[in-house]
Each structure stands twice: as C-alpha cells, then as structure tokens.
C-alpha cells in the first residue's frame, strides 16, 4: 500500500461529496452461511465519510485508545473537512477478510492526496467487525501519535518596484516579534502568564504593559522568536487577547518615509484569514498595510508544500507528497525615486512633528512621491489618514459656490463673528476684512465662507461637490488607502463647520493632492500607484470650465497675496493653506495643511500639531521639494 497525488486544483470546496465505489466483495460462505464482509466495509467507509466516529467505533473489535481523536486529527492535520473513500480488491480467508481502501483528500493549493490503506475484518458470531489499528488510517502509521503534517512552502516574496524598475522594497520574513496591543487586552493575568511561558522576561512584559496602557493602539514589543519557534508557540499564545505579532525580516527595506505606504509583513490576523481563505492558514505570514497588504496574493504567489508522516515526537518518518510553490510577481509602482528622495529630504527638517506629503503627476494621476514622517511609525497618514483638512477644504466649498452661480467677484463680508443657529463662530484674526469671494479665499476668512455657504448651499451641496473629485470613494490603487469622507450635513451648524473643513469632514494628503491635480488640469482622475490596479482603468471626467478658471485665479492669489505668500513657493505655484483645530481647552492644537500645484505636479501635505499655520509651516517644505524636482 502507498500514496500518490492527483492533479492540482486551484480551489476546493470545504466539504467533498462522497463517492463510494466498491466492487462486490467475494462471498466468504455459501448462501446458508454468514453474510460476506461487503456490507460491513461499505457501512464503515460511509461512517468514515460522515465523521461518525462513535458509530465507526461500534463496528470495531474492542475499544482502541485514541480512535476518534486519530480520525479527527487525520482531517485537521490535512486541513480538510472530509475526504472520499472507496473499497477495492478484497480477500476472505475463513473468518478473516482484508479489503483494500483508497482515501482521497483535496488539499488546498497542493492537489489530491491519495492514501492506499487496508481494512482488516474478523467474523464475530454472524457479524463482520473491523480489527482496527493506526495503520488502518495509513499503512505508515505504526503507533499511536503518528499523524500527517502539511508544511507550506512559499517562494521568496516578489519585490515592489519603482517607476523605473528599480527595487523599492523586498521584505523577507525571518522571524516573528511577539508584542502587546493594549486595546485588545481583556485578561492581564492570562496575558502575562502566556508571555512568560513563551519565554519573555517578567520585566519585558511589565514594560510593554505599561507602554500599552499609555498608548493602547500601538504595538509594544515583548520578545522575538524564530518562525519555527513561533509555530510551536502559536497554539498557546495566538488565542490570548492582547497578543499581536509582526515579522522580523531581511531583504530590501523601502526608502525613508515610504515604509508605511509599502507596508510590512506580519502574522496573519483572524480577519485577514477570513478574507484570504485557503491556501492561507493561521500560521501564514502576510502583508500588513500599504502595498504589501493590497497586493498580497500577487507578491506572495501560491504556496507549494509537503505532506509527511510524523511520529508523536515530531520526527518525520516519510514524505508522501511534495509540490513546488508558484512564485509571486513583482508589482511596479509610479513612485519616482528622485521625487521620493526629494520629498523625504524636504520633510526631514521636521524633527518633532508628525507629517505626511503626497505628490501626483496631474496629467496622469500617478503618485510620484508619498512620504510619512518617521515619527508616524507604521501609520500611513499620507494615503490612509483621516483628519479634518481645515481651510484647504475651501477649494471644494468654492467649487460648490461657483456651481451655484458665484464668481470670484461675488460680494462677501468677513465679520469677526458669525452666528449660526444660535452658535457664535469666531475668526482667528478679528481684523481680517474681505469684500469678495476672491479676497475671502485669499485670506482664508472663515466667517465669510460660512456666510456664503449658509446663504447659497444646502445640506448636500458640499457632499456633492466633494464627490465630483472622487472624495468618498475608496481608492483602488494597489495600496491600502482612504478616500475621504464628506457626509451630508445635518443641520446648519454641521454645514457651517463642514464649509471650513471641520466637523465630520476628514481627508488625507492623497485626497487633497487628487483634488489639486483635478483643478490643475480640469480633469478628475483617480489616483494611481500600482500598475494594473483597478483604478488604472477608471474613467475620467472634466470639471466645469468656470470652476477651473475661477479656482486658478483664487489659488494663485493665495500664493501672491494671501496666506501662502512669502513662504518661498516658486513662481507658477497655485495653492490653498489650511489650519485645522481639534481637541479641547483654551488653546487648541492645530494641524497645518497646504495643497496646490505647479506645472504638472500636484501636492498636498500636513503637519500634525503644527507650531504655525499651514502656510508658513508647510510652504517652505513644499518649496524645497518643488525646487529639488525642477518645478517652478
């Protein structure tokens, strides 16, 4: 008896349909004697298929140790819900019979494993009963504890490439870091016990717990283990709430500032396992965040693997099946190395503030640079952030106003305070004055925009204007990204706050750079990053000509005469600044924003908890980038 493998299949149902093909067994007696073993064999195989271990054991002589567990382990070890069983050639010798049995199991990604076994029967009274041993499952099982083991084999992960074909990143997992995330902890004592038993020192656990309490959403490392050791520990540590895992690896690291956009590798989560399905298992290492997560199946390929017989001590006794892996394919991005390096260098002047920057080729929608400040860690504020954009949103508010009949010369006032539905909203600079939409945009007067919004727009106007730019639609550009959110306003105060980029309006630099690119060219294009991603083929549409003409006039005035003047932005730059307040207290922290375009480069950036408004804080950084890439 032995084993063989059938043709490979790409997908297999969780439960296989039974096909019992059993030729009639030779009769063992004459018509007046006891019945032949054929019926007993068919019934036993039928029960095996149905996983009715108790009924099977009732057909077995004696009560063999570990009977049900051995059969359940056969399926779980192979990673299948069931198999198909058929009876073949048999022989009868008096009160004993021997029937050939073929077991077939469709293994995810590996194909069909075929096990040729034998069923030994003995006539007890007038009933044929099975004389069972571990070898009934597989002839190579000679003792209790022998079992199958499926070991996946993955090819080296394919790289992520820049626009010129050079390698941006190519991480390779070599180990696993076990850590704590405070927001997931439900039982501290159980968590501590599991980590200490895994080999962590008590002091390391205590330190991580204290850090996790202070910052519940962060990964707090405890100990690092090899992948092999992680596999041994996983059954006892993975289910404990609060434990989190990430890979430690080699390969090619991404350029500075691009790490969060590229993503990392880490132990698969339950949610990811549900999404990816077979051939992934709870021991898989997969992309986490960014391009690595979005392009997981492309970069990783499909695993091959081995099926072995292993004894109770873990020693491999035989290899039954070996299937080579299918290598992954490299993905090419639109990132231009010199632009990426210029953006990272420009942001490097910020030593104590988190920041993010995105630049887009406005003529194609391709992201040429995306940088997250190192202080952000693995957080991708550039593409996946969600924060109030402040007055940069006035580009969209102005779009709605223009589409409702206003022009740059439309009258406006800039009072120190405006009352909306009983609530007073103040300007940052009470002395500001404006008599037109153009002047209000140039100096970024909040009360003017609130007054114009309340007089001309409805609750859905800002939502609809934002949707023209693609805001509110999840980007499918080959990386994890957030497409912004501009909900329909709920009442006057919500509409007023939304008009100046506060309330429930949240965007990120990718969203605002996409808006800037559309204003630059007059064509709304979905942002593009990974070649072949769904948004590569997304349809474009044009903005109304008057929106483009008027916004060009207004954004140029911001640079020449307004909140971005004197910041070093080169000639030909069109921009809008933004300052978003948040939190509580007498002095509110602010985020400083700047978005705009020069030539074919559209840009947007944010500095978190900025010491200055968006113009003076972000302007010199953007100017440095534009000069470095030869724009303006």
C-alpha positions in Angstrom: 0.0 0.0 0.0 1.2 3.6 -0.6 0.3 7.1 -1.6 0.0 9.1 -4.7 -1.0 12.6 -5.7 -3.6 13.5 -8.3 -4.0 16.6 -10.4 -3.8 20.0 -8.7 -6.8 22.1 -8.3 -6.9 25.9 -7.7 -9.9 25.8 -5.3 -11.6 23.0 -3.4 -14.9 23.0 -1.6 -14.8 22.7 2.2 -16.9 19.5 2.1 -16.3 17.0 -0.6 -19.1 14.9 -2.0 -18.8 11.2 -1.2 -18.4 8.8 -4.0 -18.2 5.2 -2.7 -17.2 2.9 -5.4 -17.0 -0.6 -4.0 -17.0 -3.6 -6.2 -18.8 -6.5 -4.7 -16.5 -8.4 -2.4 -16.2 -12.1 -2.8 -18.6 -14.1 -0.8 -17.0 -16.0 2.0 -19.5 -18.7 2.6 -22.3 -20.4 0.7 -25.9 -19.0 0.8 -26.7 -20.7 4.1 -23.6 -19.4 5.9 -22.9 -16.0 7.5 -23.0 -12.9 5.2 -19.9 -11.7 3.3 -18.0 -8.6 4.6 -19.0 -6.4 1.7 -21.9 -4.7 3.6 -19.7 -4.1 6.7 -17.0 -2.5 4.5 -19.4 -0.1 2.8 -21.0 0.9 6.0 -17.7 1.5 7.7 -16.5 3.7 4.9 -19.8 5.6 4.8 -19.5 6.3 8.5 -15.9 7.4 8.0 -17.0 9.9 5.3 -19.8 11.2 7.6 -17.3 11.6 10.5 -19.4 9.5 12.8 -16.6 8.2 14.9 -18.8 6.7 17.6 -20.8 4.6 15.1 -17.5 3.6 13.5 -16.0 2.5 16.8 -19.1 0.4 17.5 -18.0 -1.7 14.4 -14.5 -2.1 15.8 -13.3 -5.0 17.9 -12.5 -3.7 21.4 -12.2 0.0 22.3 -8.8 1.1 20.8 -7.2 4.1 22.5 -7.5 7.4 20.7 -9.8 6.1 18.0 -11.9 9.2 17.5 -9.0 11.6 18.0 -6.9 9.8 15.4 -9.6 10.2 12.8 -10.4 13.8 13.6 -6.7 14.5 13.6 -6.4 13.0 10.1 -8.7 15.6 8.7 -7.5 18.6 10.7 -3.8 17.8 10.0 -4.5 17.7 6.3 -6.6 20.9 6.5 -9.7 19.4 5.0 -13.3 18.9 6.2 -13.6 15.4 4.7 -12.5 13.0 2.0 -13.8 10.4 -0.3 -13.4 6.7 0.5 -13.7 3.7 -1.8 -13.3 -0.1 -1.4 -11.1 -2.0 -3.9 -9.8 -5.6 -4.2 -10.5 -7.9 -1.2 -9.9 -11.4 0.0 -11.6 -13.7 2.5 -9.9 -16.4 4.5 -12.3 -18.2 6.7 -13.4 -15.8 9.5 -10.9 -13.1 8.4 -11.1 -10.7 5.5 -8.9 -8.0 4.0 -10.3 -5.1 1.9 -8.3 -2.5 0.0 -9.3 1.0 0.8 -8.5 4.2 -1.2 -8.7 7.5 0.6 -8.7 10.8 -1.4 -8.2 14.3 0.2 -8.3 17.5 -1.8 -5.7 19.6 -0.1 -5.8 23.4 -0.6 -3.2 24.5 -3.2 -1.5 21.1 -3.2 -3.9 18.9 -5.2 -5.2 15.5 -4.2 -3.5 13.3 -1.7 -4.3 9.6 -2.2 -3.8 7.1 0.6 -3.9 3.4 -0.1 -4.8 1.5 3.1 -6.3 -1.8 4.1 -9.3 -2.7 6.3 -8.9 -5.8 8.3 -12.1 -7.6 9.4 -12.9 -10.6 11.6 -16.2 -12.5 11.8 -17.6 -12.3 15.3 -20.7 -14.5 15.5 -22.5 -13.7 12.4 -21.2 -10.1 12.1 -18.1 -8.8 10.4 -16.2 -6.3 12.6 -13.1 -4.2 12.0 -9.8 -5.1 13.6 -8.5 -1.5 13.9 -5.0 -0.1 14.5 -3.4 3.3 13.4 -2.3 1.6 10.2 -6.0 1.4 9.2 -5.7 5.1 8.5 -2.3 4.9 6.8 0.0 1.8 6.5 2.9 4.1 7.6 1.2 4.7 11.0 2.7 2.2 13.3 2.0 3.7 16.7 -0.4 5.9 18.5 0.5 9.5 17.9 1.6 9.0 14.3 0.0 11.7 12.1 0.1 13.7 8.9 1.8 17.1 8.7 1.3 19.6 5.9 4.1 22.1 5.7 3.6 25.0 3.3 6.5 26.1 1.1 6.5 29.6 -0.2 8.8 31.0 -2.8 10.7 34.2 -1.8 8.3 37.2 -1.9 8.4 39.2 -5.1 9.6 42.8 -4.9 7.8 46.1 -5.2 9.4 48.3 -7.9 9.7 52.0 -8.6 8.5 53.5 -11.9 12.0 53.0 -13.4 12.0 49.3 -12.5 14.4 49.6 -9.6 13.5 47.8 -6.4 11.7 49.9 -3.8 11.2 47.2 -1.3 11.5 43.4 -1.0 10.9 42.3 2.7 11.6 38.7 3.6 10.3 37.2 6.8 13.0 35.6 9.1 11.3 35.7 12.5 8.4 36.9 14.5 8.2 39.6 17.1 5.5 39.0 19.8 4.0 42.0 21.4 1.1 43.6 23.2 -1.6 45.9 22.0 -3.4 47.5 24.9 -6.8 47.9 23.1 -7.1 44.2 22.7 -6.3 43.1 26.3 -9.1 41.5 28.3 -7.4 39.5 30.9 -4.0 40.8 32.1 -3.1 37.8 34.2 -3.7 35.4 31.4 -1.7 37.6 29.0 1.3 37.8 31.4 1.2 34.1 32.0 1.2 33.2 28.3 4.0 35.6 27.5 6.2 34.4 30.4 5.6 30.8 29.4 6.6 31.7 25.9 10.0 32.8 27.1 9.6 36.5 27.8 11.1 38.0 30.9 8.8 39.4 33.5 10.4 42.8 33.2 9.9 42.9 29.5 6.3 42.1 29.9 5.8 44.7 32.6 7.5 47.4 30.5 5.3 46.5 27.4 2.1 46.5 29.5 2.9 49.9 30.9 3.6 51.3 27.4 0.4 49.6 26.1 -1.7 51.3 28.8 -0.3 54.7 27.9 -0.8 54.1 24.1 -3.4 51.4 23.6 -3.3 51.4 19.8 0.4 50.9 19.5 2.4 47.7 19.0 4.6 47.2 22.2 7.3 44.5 21.6 8.0 41.8 24.2 10.2 39.2 22.6 11.4 38.0 19.2 11.4 34.3 18.1 12.3 32.3 15.0 9.5 31.4 12.7 9.9 27.7 13.8 9.6 28.7 17.4 6.6 30.9 16.6 4.8 27.9 15.1 5.4 25.9 18.3 4.1 28.8 20.4 1.2 29.8 18.3 -1.5 27.4 19.6 -0.9 28.6 23.2 -0.3 32.3 22.6 -2.2 33.4 19.5 -5.6 33.0 21.0 -4.8 35.2 24.0 -6.4 38.6 23.6 -3.9 41.4 23.6 -1.1 39.4 21.8 -0.1 40.8 18.5 2.6 39.8 16.1 4.8 41.2 13.3 7.6 39.7 11.3 11.3 40.5 11.7 12.9 40.1 8.3 15.6 40.9 5.9 15.5 41.8 2.2 15.4 45.3 0.8 14.0 48.0 3.1 11.9 50.8 1.5 13.3 54.3 1.1 13.0 56.6 4.1 9.4 57.8 4.6 7.9 55.2 2.2 7.7 52.3 4.7 4.1 52.8 5.7 3.0 53.2 2.1 4.8 50.0 1.2 3.6 48.1 4.3 5.2 45.3 6.3 4.9 41.6 6.8 3.3 40.1 9.8 1.4 37.1 11.2 -2.0 36.8 9.7 -4.9 38.0 11.7 -8.3 36.3 12.0 -9.9 38.9 9.9 -7.2 38.5 7.2 -7.5 34.7 7.3 -11.3 35.0 6.7 -10.7 37.4 3.8 -7.9 35.5 2.1 -9.2 31.9 2.8 -7.3 28.8 1.5 -4.4 28.2 1.0 -3.7 30.6 3.9 -3.7 29.3 7.4 -3.4 30.7 10.9 0.4 30.3 10.6 0.8 32.4 7.4 2.9 35.5 7.2 1.2 38.1 5.0 1.4 41.8 4.1 0.2 44.2 6.7 -0.8 47.7 5.4 0.1 49.5 2.3 1.0 47.8 -1.0 2.1 44.6 0.8 -1.4 44.0 2.1 -3.3 45.2 -1.0 -1.1 43.1 -3.4 -0.6 40.1 -1.0 -1.7 37.4 -3.5 0.3 38.9 -6.4 3.5 39.4 -4.4 3.4 36.1 -2.5 2.3 33.7 -5.3 0.8 30.4 -4.2 2.4 28.0 -1.8 3.5 24.5 -2.5 4.2 22.2 0.3 5.0 18.8 1.6 2.8 16.2 3.2 4.7 14.0 5.7 4.1 11.3 8.2 5.3 12.4 11.6 5.6 10.4 14.8 4.5 11.7 18.3 7.9 13.3 18.9 7.7 15.3 15.7 10.2 13.2 13.7 9.4 12.9 10.0 9.2 9.3 9.0 8.2 9.6 5.4 7.3 12.3 2.8 4.2 11.5 0.9 3.8 14.5 -1.4 5.9 17.5 -2.4 4.5 20.3 -4.6 6.7 23.3 -5.6 5.4 26.8 -4.8 4.3 29.2 -7.6 6.4 32.3 -7.3 4.8 35.7 -6.9 5.1 38.5 -9.4 6.7 41.9 -8.8 4.4 44.9 -8.8 5.5 48.2 -10.4 4.6 51.5 -8.8 4.5 55.0 -10.1 6.9 56.2 -7.4 9.8 58.2 -9.0 12.9 57.6 -6.9 14.3 61.2 -7.2 10.9 62.7 -6.4 10.5 60.4 -3.4 14.0 61.2 -2.1 13.3 65.0 -2.6 10.1 64.7 -0.6 11.8 62.8 2.2 14.6 65.3 2.3 12.2 68.2 2.4 10.3 66.8 5.4 13.5 65.9 7.2 13.6 69.5 8.7 10.7 68.5 10.9 12.3 66.9 14.0 9.4 66.9 16.5 6.2 66.8 14.5 4.5 64.1 12.5 3.9 65.0 8.9 2.9 63.4 5.6 3.3 64.5 1.9 2.0 63.3 -1.4 2.8 64.4 -4.9 0.9 63.4 -8.0 1.6 63.8 -11.8 -1.6 65.8 -12.5 -1.6 64.7 -16.2 -1.8 61.0 -15.3 -3.0 60.8 -11.7 0.1 58.8 -10.9 1.6 59.2 -7.4 5.2 60.1 -7.8 6.1 60.6 -4.1 4.5 59.7 -0.8 6.2 60.3 2.5 5.3 59.7 6.1 7.5 61.2 8.8 9.4 58.6 10.7 7.6 59.7 13.9 4.4 58.2 12.4 5.9 54.7 12.7 3.8 52.3 10.6 0.9 54.7 10.4 0.2 55.8 6.8 -1.1 59.3 7.2 -0.2 60.1 3.6 -2.6 57.6 1.9 -4.7 56.2 4.7 -5.1 59.1 7.2 -8.4 60.7 8.1 -8.2 64.1 9.6 -10.0 67.4 9.3 -8.4 69.4 6.5 -9.2 72.8 7.7 -9.3 75.6 5.1 -7.8 73.6 2.3 -11.4 72.2 2.1 -12.4 75.7 0.9 -11.3 74.6 -2.6 -14.3 72.2 -2.5 -16.6 74.7 -0.8 -15.7 77.2 -3.5 -16.4 74.6 -6.2 -20.0 74.3 -4.7 -20.4 78.1 -4.5 -19.2 78.6 -8.1 -21.6 75.9 -9.3 -24.3 77.7 -7.5 -23.6 80.9 -9.5 -20.9 82.7 -7.6 -17.7 84.2 -9.1 -14.5 85.5 -7.5 -16.0 89.0 -7.6 -19.2 87.9 -5.8 -19.7 90.1 -2.7 -18.6 88.7 0.7 -18.0 90.0 4.2 -15.6 88.9 6.8 -17.1 89.8 10.2 -15.2 88.9 13.4 -18.0 86.6 14.5 -21.0 85.0 12.8 -24.0 83.4 14.5 -25.3 80.1 13.1 -28.3 78.6 14.7 -27.6 80.3 18.0 -23.8 79.4 18.0 -21.2 82.1 17.6 -18.2 81.2 15.3 -15.2 83.5 15.5 -12.4 84.3 13.1 -8.9 83.7 14.1 -8.0 87.2 13.2 -10.8 89.6 14.1 -9.2 92.4 12.0 -9.5 90.5 8.7 -11.6 92.1 6.0 -12.9 91.0 2.6 -15.4 92.2 0.2 -15.4 89.4 -2.3 -15.2 85.6 -2.6 -11.7 86.1 -4.1 -10.5 88.1 -1.1 -12.1 85.8 1.4 -10.4 82.8 -0.2 -7.0 84.7 -0.4 -7.0 85.5 3.4 -9.0 82.3 4.2 -11.8 84.1 6.1 -13.9 81.5 7.9 -16.9 83.7 8.7 -17.1 84.8 5.0 -17.2 81.2 3.8 -19.7 80.3 6.5 -21.9 83.2 5.5 -21.7 82.4 1.8 -22.4 78.7 2.5 -25.5 79.4 4.6 -26.9 81.8 2.0 -26.3 79.7 -1.1 -25.8 76.0 -0.3 -27.9 73.1 1.0 -27.1 70.2 3.4 -25.9 68.0 0.5 -24.0 70.6 -1.5 -20.6 70.1 0.0 -21.0 66.3 -0.2 -21.9 66.5 -3.9 -19.1 68.9 -4.7 -16.6 66.6 -3.0 -18.0 63.6 -4.9 -17.1 65.3 -8.2 -13.4 64.9 -7.1 -13.9 61.3 -6.1 -14.0 62.1 -2.4 -15.9 59.4 -0.6 -14.9 56.6 -2.9 -12.3 54.1 -1.6 -9.2 54.3 -3.9 -8.3 51.0 -5.5 -4.7 52.0 -6.5 -2.9 48.9 -5.2 -2.4 50.1 -1.6 -4.5 50.4 1.5 -5.9 53.9 1.2 -8.8 56.1 2.5 -10.8 58.2 0.0 -12.0 60.8 2.4 -15.4 61.4 3.9 -17.7 64.5 3.5 -21.1 63.5 4.9 -24.3 65.2 4.0 -24.6 68.0 6.7 -27.0 67.5 9.5 -28.4 71.0 10.2 -27.0 74.5 10.0 -24.1 74.2 12.5 -22.8 71.0 10.8 -23.0 72.6 7.4 -21.2 75.7 8.7 -18.3 73.7 10.2 -18.1 71.5 7.2 -17.6 74.5 4.9 -14.3 75.3 6.6 -13.1 71.7 6.7 -14.1 70.9 10.3 -16.9 68.8 11.9 -17.1 65.4 10.3 -15.1 66.2 7.2 -11.9 64.1 7.1 -9.3 63.8 4.3 -5.6 63.0 3.8 -2.8 64.3 1.6 -3.6 61.8 -1.2 -7.2 63.0 -1.3 -6.2 66.7 -1.4 -3.4 66.1 -4.0 -6.0 64.4 -6.1 -8.3 67.5 -5.8 -5.3 69.7 -6.7 -4.5 67.6 -9.7 -8.1 67.9 -11.0 -8.0 71.7 -10.5 -4.7 71.9 -12.3 -5.8 70.0 -15.5 -9.6 70.3 -15.3 -9.8 66.5 -15.5 -10.7 64.4 -12.4 -8.5 61.3 -12.4 -8.5 58.5 -9.8 -5.0 58.4 -8.1 -2.8 55.7 -9.4 0.1 53.9 -7.7 0.4 50.2 -8.6 0.3 49.3 -12.3 -2.7 47.2 -13.2 -4.7 48.1 -10.1 -8.4 48.7 -10.7 -8.2 52.5 -10.7 -5.7 52.4 -13.6 -8.7 51.9 -15.9 -11.1 54.1 -14.0 -13.0 56.7 -16.2 -12.1 60.3 -16.0 -14.4 63.3 -16.2 -14.0 67.0 -16.6 -14.7 69.8 -14.2 -16.9 72.7 -15.3 -14.7 75.2 -17.1 -15.7 78.1 -14.8 -14.7 76.1 -11.7 -11.2 75.5 -13.2 -10.8 79.1 -14.3 -12.0 80.7 -11.1 -10.1 78.3 -8.8 -6.9 79.0 -10.7 -7.4 82.8 -10.1 -8.2 82.2 -6.5 -5.3 79.8 -5.7 -2.8 82.0 -7.4 -3.9 84.9 -5.3 -3.3 82.8 -2.1 0.4 82.5 -3.2 0.9 86.0 -4.4 -1.1 88.0 -1.8 -2.5 85.7 0.8 -1.8 83.0 3.4 0.9 81.3 1.4 2.8 84.4 0.3 6.3 84.9 1.5 6.8 81.2 2.1 9.2 80.6 -0.8 6.9 78.8 -3.1 8.3 79.2 -6.7 6.6 81.2 -9.4 3.7 79.4 -11.1 2.5 77.8 -7.8 -1.2 77.7 -7.1 -2.1 76.8 -3.5 -4.5 76.8 -0.6 -3.5 76.7 3.0 -5.4 75.1 5.9 -5.3 75.2 9.7 -7.5 72.6 11.4 -8.2 72.9 15.1 -9.1 69.9 17.4 -9.2 68.9 21.0 -10.4 70.9 23.9 -9.1 73.6 26.2 -8.3 77.3 26.0 -5.5 76.8 23.4 -6.4 74.2 20.8 -3.7 72.3 18.9 -3.7 72.6 15.1 -2.7 70.7 12.1 -1.1 72.7 9.3 -2.1 71.9 5.7 -1.1 73.0 2.2 -2.3 71.8 -1.1 -1.8 73.0 -4.7 0.0 72.5 -7.9 2.9 73.8 -10.1 3.2 72.7 -13.7 2.2 69.0 -13.8 3.0 68.4 -10.1 0.0 68.5 -7.7 0.9 68.2 -4.0 -0.6 68.1 -0.5 0.9 67.9 2.9 0.0 68.1 6.6 2.0 68.8 9.8 0.3 67.3 12.9 0.2 69.6 16.0 1.9 72.3 14.0 3.6 75.2 15.7 2.4 77.5 12.9 -0.4 77.8 10.4 -0.3 75.7 7.3 1.2 78.5 5.0 4.3 79.4 7.0 4.8 75.9 8.3 4.2 73.8 5.1 5.1 76.4 2.5 8.9 76.3 2.8 8.9 72.4 2.8 6.8 72.2 -0.3 9.0 74.9 -1.9 12.1 72.8 -1.1 10.5 69.8 -2.8 9.4 71.7 -5.9 12.9 73.2 -6.4 14.5 69.8 -6.0 12.4 68.3 -8.7 12.9 71.2 -11.0 9.4 72.7 -10.9 8.8 76.4 -10.9 
